Amino acid sequence: MKMSSIQHRRKVVEQLRREAAIRRINVSTAIEDLKFCKSSTDAFVIASEFPMTSSISPQM
């Protein structure tokens, strides 16, 4: 095997290990968290200070 091929495979393995170590939650839990955040924006100053838009256009 070429050295570059071995290095590439090592990088792939490292990336897979990082991805496997990510803490995951159920989709239903994430949805409940988002519902709570959306219903509680008045209580959170940071969330209520910025408009909730799907796209951001830079002001120039």
Contacts in CASP RR format, 6 or more apart in sequence:
PFRMAT RR
TARGET T0000
AUTHOR 0000-0000-0000
METHOD contacts of the structure
MODEL  1
MKMSSIQHRRKVVEQLRREAAIRRINVSTAIEDLKFCKSSTDAFVIASEF
PMTSSISPQM
37 44 0 8 1.000
37 47 0 8 1.000
40 47 0 8 1.000
41 47 0 8 1.000
41 48 0 8 1.000
41 52 0 8 1.000
42 48 0 8 1.000
END
